[in-house]
Every structure is written in structure tokens, then in C-alpha cells.
């Protein structure tokens, strides 16, 4: 197994190869075997070869064209310029108060560089860190945290894993992606950052190839909302605390910290989907202690109320994080579950929420996949979603990569184009059937793809307590365990 750095004679590539002894610099792919890994550094001459390619050819071609790059970013819901001439460029520049450059490798932000200056040459491609940028790190403040997340999101939207992202901050504090370079000038601090990241990637990749495994745990947190008899939104904070196995999401209602519209269950993680599904049921029963009445109803899905998208987040512990796993999660979990969402609410939710590759790294060392909607709508669908996650956790090294980032597939995902995506779903299903985990979870997995094949979607109108066969009192008790300091009388209109 060899790790190649495919380049076109750039000095930066030669410096990288010299800094990382395991990298074999080359300007052609003829020696690349099926078990090898290739890192492309701007060379787009030949089709991708090997077990995995970082910065695939088609994604590099998109990044090479500024027009194609910005169009792809906008399609994925990433805030970026729309300028087509020098006047619009100057207007954008004048609106910026700060500027960041974020190096990314393996879909991880490595650090943040910042300048307070406004001079940004938007018409020129940005591929280096200039002297007037200072390194501030990823956790310097809330702004750097948001910028680092946006940088990774922008890279993944284009289908890249290695590069330098330029981000400006507008006068109202909103970050805007200005450019992405897939051939950054690597020297000094930037060279060392990329070299260390490549060394770490090779070490993890070799462990995966050798079958070195840790104990794998799956977890989830699932959001739901409360609906009154009149169909109005009832703040979850009326009933549930903020923390614990049952609580409220951090989002507020109209900026009022006392009103939290989203409830959330946080079941105990487990090694298997069926145990985790049982833990979800236990958490729902715990939630009933706070809200035992027949009304309000409990609803889940994509967006039970128009301006409130909700999620079903999947947690992975003991699974090595790589950009390839993010791509597999999108194709084998995110896309199939999207195809059984209610299409009306699904389009409300994306692309701001539920975008491809929505990942958060957790303090316990694992990571969270946030693309799916709240599959709490039905216990059988929940088990199917967890079974898909289980397949990725245990078979990511053997599952074939499926491209979702070419223009047509990306457009189909965000437009919920089921007809276009159906053949891709069939390919996903066929690949899953080849894994050893398919048979024990055959019934749960088959349900998901049977729904896709029959053009069936989940029902977001049903009270999830009925779906999970939890006892619901005939009469409302009127008792509330948690009282917020300010309550919305009669609920909030959707």
C-alpha cells in the first residue's frame, strides 16, 4: 500500500513530499494500484485510481473555475459572493471587516489565520497565507468556531478534503466564503500543519486497513416538538428541563432564552441498533413523566412547523474519523433517509439544515453526523436508520464510495429529486446487502429501501407516542412540571 502525492511540478508539492517521507511524489497515475491512496495536488490529467483519492478529479475541476465553485457553494446553501464584475467585487470588499484563512485536511480544520484588514483581492485566486495574517487557533472565540465549521462545510460541498478556505466577515458578523484553493502555497507554518495532518491520516488509514478496531458505540439525540389542539407550537420549555436524558435544544423562540421550542431525548448509547432503539423508548417514557397529558401532541420528522427544522443526530464512538466515512454516511445514511422524509418539509429543512456532511466532533473523541431529520416518527424507521449507521460503523473499509458531489446529484439531493436519486439508492442497497451486518438487520434495512422503492414517506402528523405505543391519558392532566418565566399564551403560530 502506497500513498501518492499527484502533482504538476509545483514547489509546494515537492516541499510536502520532502516533509512527509511516506508520500511518493508523482506526476502520473500509471503505477497506482487498487489498494493505494492518492492525494491530488492540482493535477487533473487522468481519472481517479486507487482505493481512495483525496481531492477527486471532478471536484478539482469545479474548484479551478471560480464561477463553478461559487455556483456549487450556493447550491449547497453556503453563503458566498454573487459578483460578476469589478463593481460588485469592490462592494463586497467594502462590506468586510475581517478576513480568515482556514487550512483543511481530511475534512478537519487545522487552525485559523485572521487579519483585521479589509484588503481582499476577490478577483484573484487565494492560495496562500500572507504575512499580515495572524494565527488565532480554532477556539479563540465564537467567531473562529463558526468560521472553522463553515470552512469544512464549504470544502465538503465542493467534494474536496484538502485545501485553504478564505472567509470574510460582514459588518453584521455574517461569515461569507470568498474562495477555496486546492493547491495552497505550502511553506512555513502552513507546510508543517498540512504535513502533520497527512502523517496523522496515514497512521489512521493504516490501522483501518489492518483491521485494528476499538469498541464501537452508537448514540443519538432526537428532536421533537409539541403541538396544541389548535395546531399551534407549544414551547418545549414549558414541560422539559434543559439538561439530562430528556431536555430542550439550545434554540430559542424569537430570541427569548426562556422559550425553547424543541424538545430532545438523549438516550444511553449502545453497541447495537436494537439496544439503542430500546434506549430511545426508555427516554420517551422518561419524557412522559414531564408531560403526561394527552395534549399537546408530540411530533417529529423534518420540520413539523414551518420555521423549525429538527434533526436526528447520530453519534459514533470507536469509529476512526476520515473524510471517506463522511462521504459514506452521506450516501448510505443521509441520502436514503432523505428519500423517505415528507418532501414538503424536507425542502424547508435543506440546505440550511440537513446539508451533506454535517459533522460535529465531540469532546469524548467521537463525532456526530447531523444530516438526517428526526427519525423519531416511527420505531421501525428508527431501527432502520440505526441499522444503516451500524453498517457504516462496522464496514466503512469495504463499502464502495458513491459520488454525491457532481452537479446533477448535488442538485437532486437539495431539490429532493426522488426519481433521479432512485437508481443511486438501489446501488446503495445492493452494496449494503454484501456486508455481513445486513442479515441480522435485514428486516429493518429492507423497510427503508422498500419505502424508497414504493415512493412512500413517513407521516409527520402522527403523535410519536402512538407510533411508539406509549400510553396516552384520555383526559389532559393540566399539570406542568417545568414552568418557564415567560410563557406564550395559547402557543405560537407556525
N, C-alpha and C positions, 0 to 999 in steps of 0.2 A: 504494500500500500504506500503510495507516494503522494505528497502534497505539492502540487504545481502552482507557480505564480505565472500566469499567462499575461504577457505584456507586449508592448510595441516599441521597446527600446527606451522607455522613459527612465530618467535618472532615479526618480523616486522608487520605481520598481526594483532597480538594481540595489538601491540602499536597503529596501525592505528584505530582499533575498539575502543580502550580506548580514543583516541584523538577526534573521531567523534561519539558523542552519538547516532546519528541516524542510525549508522551502526550496524547491527546484525551479529556478527561473527558466522560462522557455518562451519562444515566440511562435510556437506551433503545437498542435494537439495530437500529432500522429503517434506519439509514444504513450498517450494517456490510456490506461486500462480501465475495465469496468469497476474496479474497486478503488480507484484513485479519486482524489478530491482536487478540484481546480478553483483557484481564486483568479478571476479575470480582473486585469488592471487596464481597462480601456481597449483591449484587443477584441474586436468583434468579427474577425475574419472567418472563423469556422463555427459550425453548430456545436452546442454543448456536448461534452462527452464525460464519462466517468460516473462515479456513484453520486456525487453531488457537486454542483457548481455554485460558488458564491459570486453573486452578480452575474446572473444569466444573460446570455447574449441579447435576447429581446428587450430585457429591462435596460441594458446599457444603451441600446439604440434609442429608447424613449428618453433616457437621461441626456443623450447627446443633443437632442433637439429641444430648445427652450420652449417652443410652442407646444410640443407633445408632452413635455414634462409638466407644464402648468395645467394643461387640459386634463391630464391624468390625475393630478393632485386635486383639482376642483371636482372631478367626478367622484372621488373618494371622500369628499367633504372637508378637504384640508384647505384652510384659508391661505390664499396666495394671490399675487398681483394678477390683474387682467390687462395690464398696459400693452399697447401695441406700437407706441411711438414715444419719442423723447419727451413730449409734454407730459404724458401720463407717467412716465418714469420719474421725471422731476417732481411731480405732485406726490407720488408715493414716497420718494426720498424725504421730502419736506415734512411728511407726516410721522416719520420715525424718530423716536427719542433715544433708543438704544439698539444695539445690534449684537447678536450672538453667532458664534460658530460652534457647532457640536459635532465632534467626530463620533462615528457609529461603526461598530463591527459586530457581526453575528446578531444583529438587531438588539444591541445594547449600546446605550450612550456611554461614552468613556469619560467625558468631562465636559465642562462648558467654558468657552472663552467669551469674554464680554468687552465691549467698548461703549462709552457714553457718546461717542461721536456720531454725527448723522451722515457722514460721507460714505455712502454705499453706492458702488458703481453697478447699478442693476443691469445695464446693458452688456456688461462684461461677465463672463462666467467666473464664478468664485471657486477657487481650488486650493487656497492656502490660508494659513493664519498669519496675519500681518503683525508687525511689531507693536502696534498701538492696541492690540487686544491683550487683556489680562486673564489668566486662568482663575476662575472663581469656584470651580467644582460643581457637582450636581445638586448638592443640598445646601447651597449658600442661602437661599431664601425660597419663598413660594414661586417666584417668577422663574428661577432656574429649574425648579422641579417641573413646572408646566412646559418650559422650553425643551427640556430633555425628553419628555414624553411625546411632544409634538414632533421632535426630530426623528424619533424611532417610527412614529406613525407615518410620517411623510416618506421615509425610506421604504417601509413595507408597502405603502400604497403604490409605489412605482415598481416594486418587486426587487429592490436592492437590499443588500445586507452590509455593504462596506462602502463608506464614503464620508463626506463632510457636508453638513447641512447648514445653510445660512438662514437665520431667522431675525426679523426685525420686530421691534415692539412699538406699536402705535401710541398715539397720545392718550388714548383711553386704556392703555395697558394690554390691548389685544395682540397676541403674537401672530406674525404672518411669515410663512415660509417663502423666502426670496429665491433660493437656488439650492441645488444639490449637485455636488461634484463626486463622480465615481472614480476620478483619478486625482485625488488631492496631492498637493506637493508635500511629500513626506521628508521632513528633516527636523532636527532638534527634538523638542518635546513631543510633537505630533508623531514623528517616526517611532519614538520609544513607546508611545501609547498604542499605536497600531501593532507594533512588533510584539508587545506583551499580550495583547488581545489575541493575536494569531497563535502565539505559543499556547495560551490557555485553551483556545479552540481545539488545537491539535491534540492536546492531552486528553480533553473530554471525548473527542471523537474516537481516539484510540481505545478508550475504556468502553465506549459503546460497541465498537467493532469486536472487541474481545469478549463481549457479553458480561462485563462487570456490572452487577446490579445492586442497588440498595433496596431496602424495604420501601415499597411503593404504597402511598396512601392517597386516596381520592377524597376531596371535600367539596363543598358547595355552599354558597349563600344565595338564597332565592327571595326575590321581592314580590310583594303583592299589595293590593290596595283595597280600601273599604268603600262600599257603595251603599248609599241610603235607599230607602223605599222609592224615593223620587228620582233615583238615578244620579244623585249628586255625589261628589267626592267628599268623604269624611276623613279628616286628618288622622293618620295612624297614631300620632302622638296623644290623641285623646285616650287611647287604651293601652299603648305599649310603652315600655321604658326605652331608653336609648341603647343600652348595652345589654349583653347577655345572649343566651341561646335564641331568645325572641326579642326583637327590638325595632328601632326605626333607622332608616337610611339617613345619611347626613343632609340630604337635600331639604331645603326649606320651602315654605309656601309664601310666595310674594315677598321673599326676603325676611320673613318673620321667623326667628330662631325658635320660637315657642311652638310653631306649627310645622310638623314633619309629615308630608303626605304619604310616604312609602313605608310600609312595614317590611320586615326582613326576618327570615329564620336562618339560623346558623347552626345546622346540625353537626354532631360529632363526626369527624372524618372516619373513614373505614377503608379496609383493603379491597373490598368487593362492592360491586354496584348494588347487590340485593341488601347488604347490611346498611349501606349508606341510604338506600331508599327507605329502609325501616327507620333509620335515624331521622329522616325527613318527617315521617309520620309522627314520631315521638315529639319532634319540635312543634309540629302543628297542634298536637294535643296540649303541649305546654302553652301555646298561644291562646288556646281556648280558655285557659284559666283567667286570662286578662280580658277577653272579650267573649263571654259565654252566651250572649244574646243571639237570637235569630237574625236580627238586623243590627248593624249593617252587614251586607254580604261581603264575602272575601273574593276578590277577582285577581287573576294573573294574566300572563301572556306577553304580548309585545308592548302595548300601550292601552290599557283599559280606559284611560282618559286621555283626551287629545294631546295635551301638552306634558304628559308624564310617561315617557318610555321607561320600561322596567327590564331588569335582566335576571338571567340565571347563570351565575358565575361559577366556573369550575376550578377547583384548586388541585394542584399536583405537588406532591412531596416525594422525594426519592427519584424523580424523573429528571435527567440532565437537560438543562435548558439549552436549546440551539435554535437558530433561525429555521432550520429544516422542520423541527417539531411545530413551530408556529404555522408554517405553511401546511403541514399535515392536519393540524387542528382546524384550520380554515376549510380545507377540502373535505375532511372526513367527519367533522362535527358541526362546524358553523354553517356550512352550506346545506347539508341535509336538514338540519333543524329549521333553517330559514324557509325551506320549501314547504314545511308543514305549519308555519305561522299563518295567522289571518293576514292576507295580503294587504288589506286596508290599513291595519295598524302597523304592519311591518314596514311599510313605506314611510309612515310617520316617524318611526324609530331610527331609520337609517337615512343618511350616513353619519349623523352626529353621534348616535349611539349604535352599538352593534356593528361597527365597522370591522373589516377584516383585520386580524392580527392585534386585537385589543388585549394587550398583556400588561399585567402589573406584577412586579417582583415583590415577594413577601419577606417580612423580617425573619421568618423561620427558615429561609433558604429556598423555599419552593416558589412557584409562580401561579398566577391566576389568569384564566382565559375568560374574557368578559364579553365576547362577541354574541353568544346566544341570548335569546329572550328568556323570560321566566317560564320554564317548562313545568312549573308547579301546577299547570292547568289540569293534569291528569297523572295518576300514579304509574300507569303503563307507559306513557310518553316519558315520564321522568326516568323510569328504569331504562328505557331505550337510550335516552341521552347519556345517562351514566355508563351504559354499556359501550357506547361509542367512545367515550372518554377513556374507558378502561382499555379498549383495543389500542388506542394511540399510546397510552402509558406503557403497555407491555410489548408492542410490536412496531414502534416507530422506526427501528433499524431496518425492518424488512418491507414495510409498506412502500409502494411506488409513489413518487412525487406526482402530483397532479397540478398543472398550471391553472391558476385563477387570475393572474395579473395581466394577461393580454387584454387589449382594449375591449374586445367583444364580451369576454367573460366577466370582466370587471363591471362593465355597463349592465350586463344581465343580472349580476348579483344585487347591485344597488337599485335596480328597477324591478326586482322580483320577477324576472322573466322566466317563469317556470318551464315553458316549452323549450327554451334554449338550453336550460341547465339540466333537463331531464336525462339526456344521454351521459352527461358527466356524472350525475347521481348513480346511474346504472354502473358506470365504471368503478365508482367508489364502492358500491355494494359488492361487485364481483371481487374486488381486491380484499375486502373485509372477510368474505367467505373463505379466503385462502389461509386465514390465520387460525391458530389453534384455539383462540378465545371465542371464535364465532359459535361453535356448537353449544357450549354451556349457556350462551346468551342469545341463542338463535331466535327464540320467540320474541324477545324484546327488540332485537335489531330488525327482524323481519317486519315488525309492526311499523317502524319508522319508514322503511322503504316501500311497504305496501301502501301507506298513506300517500307517499310521493307519487307512486305509480297510478293510483286512482284519483289523483288531484284532490285529495282530502286534506282539510286543515283543521287545527284544533279549535275548540269553542271557547272563546274568551268571556262569554257572557255567563257561564255556569259558575255557581258558588263552589270554590275549590273544596270546601268542607264536604259537599255532597260527592264530588268526584273521588275524594279520599275516604268516603264512607265514615265520616266522623259524625257523632251525634250532634244534632242541632235542636235546641229547645223550640217548642211550638210557640211559646209566648216570649216576648222580649223581656229581659230582666230589668233593663234600665240602669243597671249598676255598672259603674266605670271604675276600674282600678287605678288608672293614671289620669290625672286632670292637668291639662296644660294651663298656663297662667292666662293665655288669651285663647278663646275658642271661637271658631267661625260658626255663627248661629245658622243652623239649617244646612250646613255643608257648603261646599264650593262648587259652582257650576263648572262642568267640564269644558 
